[in-house]
Every structure is written in structure tokens, then in C-alpha cells.
Amino acid sequence: MMELADRAARQESEVRSYCRSFPTIFEKAKGSYLYDHTGKRYIDFFSGAGAINYGHNNDRMRQALIAYIQADGITHSLDMATTAKRKFMDRFEASILAPRGLDFKMQFTGPGGTNAIETALKIARLTTGRSHIAAFTNGYHGLTLGALALTSNAHYRNEAFIDRSNASFLPFDGYLGRDVDTIAYIRKLIEDRGSGFDLPAAFLVETIQAEGGINVAGTGWLQSLDALCHEFGILLIIDDIQVGCGRTGTFFSFERTGIHPDIVVLSKSISGFGLPMSVVLMRPELDQWKPGEETATFRGHNLSFVTAVEAICYWESDDFARGIQTREDVITRRFKELAQSQPAFDLKIRGKGLIHGVEISDPDKARAVSREAFSQGLVIELCGPMNNVLKLLPPLVIEASDLEEGLDILVRSIQSVLLDGAR
Ligand SMILES: *Cc1c(COP(=O)(O)O)cnc(C)c1O
């Protein structure tokens, strides 16, 4: 293991990160399992930060991809019309948008989530003629300059390269305590001519802040934010990159609220297979681009379209959503048992669907739990501004027995670290 770290230290930039959290060489993956070069099996409670919602090497996606390549289907085509893209757009419209009463046009952007955020920001600025965008405390939207300007975590905001580009931050739901209505504060900022707060082109928000520590926005809060947008002509951009594509139990994370965002950004699990793909969904009136005014070499990659169509199939019956609910019930039950049996641990647990966070007040202990879990065969990452929230993000298709086994390891690891510390 030492040799591995030494070689990485020589060859790869210091910026490397997940290979430090999970110090082994991964070789294979199937479903909810990762295997390293020694053949050791790990249960994956990380799912590529939400890029592997349908499991690793998902059989139907893999078969469709192999068949497509074997038939010499086109791989790269910029944004030319292709059969693969046509199939994706038709299926996405018929099986995802139409049943939800959503009328959106699609814009394929460069492959990363941050590329799509940049595009969403441009659309908001282009169509409103205003440049100010307001995001929220503890939000994460990517690290290219425009997106980084709206990402709040100090860890990423180096004064030497940050470009503020008319961004501001507002308190997310609960930021000032459960009793403070942050929407009332935002309304005051907008209405008061002495606030110094310029009318934003858009609010950029996650319905559940994933990197920010699994902070769940209340339904009422999101509805009030939506109403504020309508009242003042501000666009609502939902960053559904991590918590969309089924993570919270519905395809879009905002379905529980009935709100109608103007722009929605999807990436991570939209291709379903872990292939890079991003899309910006926008109300048709917002599509004011001139042809070619925004472009990228790798936008709408055909291999991603092929697997994305297979991912959509999961949403064509209610069984899939029901399966997520069943798995969520298991997680909730296990955490309730843990909280009851060990009240002294004072764990703060929150989440929705198959994204849950366990906050441990001491960041060193949180890191120790993640390390202990890894040694016992569970991959689980940390999040939050203090990096002290264990983030449960299993594949949405995880078998019940694997979910229980992963939770067993997690509970054992929490107990061994926190009981050890208490002694
Ligand atoms: C991952 C993520 C991004 C950035 O996506 P990249 O592909 O890493 O650029 C933006 N917003 C949210 C909510 C994310 O989880």
C-alpha cells in the first residue's frame, strides 16, 4: 500500500483526492460492488458521487452499448443529428417530461456538470439582461469560474483565482436555525431599496445540498422561493446534477414540491452508465440562442445517449420508484435503531430517498469512521463544509441484502470509533 501511495505521489498531481480516501487500486465493478486489484470486494455507498445510480456495468446498458459499437454506430458527432440522439430526445420527452407535465427544451452541453451550470447561468443572463445570480450558503455547483463563483465552500474559493462575476449568497433553508424564515429575509432584500441587493437574474439552488452536508430544503421553503421568483421575474434554476435522476425517489428532486423551475440542470446519472453527459432543460421561451452561439466538442455524446435511453426505461413503470422507497425505509429503520441504542453518540441524521447524511460533530472521528468502513469493505465518503457528514449514496438498484450488509459495516464502524473515543 505504501508503494502505491509513493508511485501516485510521483506521477499524479497533489490535487488527487478520492484515491487518498480509498487507498487501493480498483479493477472491476458490478452492480453495488467494487473490486480492487487483490480481488477484495467493497460495497459501494458512494456510487461515483451519484453518477452510478443504476449500478456499475448495468447489464441492459452494457448490452445496448456493446451492440451499438459493434454495429459501428457513430460515437462522435458534435451536435449533428444522430439516431442515438433522436432516440434519447424522443424517449426523454415521452417517458420523463410528458408524464410530469413538463415542457422543456433540451440543450446538450460539454460533458461535465459544471459545463451545464455555466450554460444555465448564461441563459439566465442572456434572457433577463441582468448579470446578478444569487446562490445559497453551502451550495455546490462545480468549479469552472462561473460555477465556482456560486459555490460557497471556502475550501474551493482561493482568493487568487476566484472570479466573483456578480454572484451573491443567500441563507439556505434552516441556515439561521429552524425558526428563521430565510425567504422573508430574501424578500426584504429584494423589496428594500436600501438593501444594496440587485434584482437577480436567477436563483441557483439544490433541493438537497449534497456536497454541502445533505441539507434538505423544506417543501414550503421551495414553494415560497418559487413564488418569489414569479412575483419578481427572477428565474429559478434547479441544480439537479447530484440529487436528480431518481436519487430522492422521484426522477426530478423537485417533484415532491409541485414547483415549476425555469431551468433544470442534469448530469452525473443522466447517461446511467457513468459515461459523461450533461443537459440543460429550459422553458421554451428561454431558448433565445442564435445558432452556434454556444458550442462544445463533446456535447451530447452518442455513447451516453445509448445508455441514457436504457436508464429511462427504469422510469416507465412505478416499480422503480417503489423500490427506492423500500430501500429508504431500511435506512431510516436502521438509523432509528442506532439513535435509540446509542443516544450518547448524538448523531444528526437527515436525507431523503437514497441520499442520507450522518453528521458526527468531530471531523477527525467522521474521517476515522469512513476509513474503518473502508477497511471492512464499504466505500463511503464525507461531505459538508467541515467534512464531518458521512454521505450514504448507494446505487438505487442495490439489493436489500447488500444494503443491510453495508449498513452493518457502517454501524459497526461508527460504534467502534465513537465507543473507542469515549473510553
Ligand atoms: C457534481 C456536481 C456539480 C459539478 O459537476 P462536475 O461534473 O463535477 O463538473 C455541480 N452541482 C452539483 C450539485 C454536483 O453534485
The ligand as an SDF file (V2000), in Angstrom:
LIG
                    3D

 15 15  0  0  0  0  0  0  0  0999 V2000
  -21.0150   17.2130   -9.1080 C   0  0  0  0  0  0  0  0  0  0  0  0
  -21.8410   18.4280   -9.0580 C   0  0  0  0  0  0  0  0  0  0  0  0
  -21.5990   19.5230   -9.8980 C   0  0  0  0  0  0  0  0  0  0  0  0
  -20.4140   19.5840  -10.8230 C   0  0  0  0  0  0  0  0  0  0  0  0
  -20.3820   18.5430  -11.7400 O   0  0  0  0  0  0  0  0  0  0  0  0
  -18.9640   18.1240  -12.3840 P   0  0  0  0  0  0  0  0  0  0  0  0
  -19.3180   17.0610  -13.3640 O   0  0  0  0  0  0  0  0  0  0  0  0
  -18.1140   17.6240  -11.2530 O   0  0  0  0  0  0  0  0  0  0  0  0
  -18.4120   19.3290  -13.0130 O   0  0  0  0  0  0  0  0  0  0  0  0
  -22.4620   20.6110   -9.8300 C   0  0  0  0  0  0  0  0  0  0  0  0
  -23.5030   20.6120   -8.9950 N   0  0  0  0  0  0  0  0  0  0  0  0
  -23.7720   19.5880   -8.1770 C   0  0  0  0  0  0  0  0  0  0  0  0
  -24.9600   19.6500   -7.2790 C   0  0  0  0  0  0  0  0  0  0  0  0
  -22.9400   18.4660   -8.1750 C   0  0  0  0  0  0  0  0  0  0  0  0
  -23.1790   17.4540   -7.3330 O   0  0  0  0  0  0  0  0  0  0  0  0
  1  2  1  0
  2  3  1  0
  2 14  2  0
  3  4  1  0
  3 10  2  0
  4  5  1  0
  5  6  1  0
  6  7  2  0
  6  8  1  0
  6  9  1  0
 10 11  1  0
 11 12  2  0
 12 13  1  0
 12 14  1  0
 14 15  1  0
M  END
$$$$
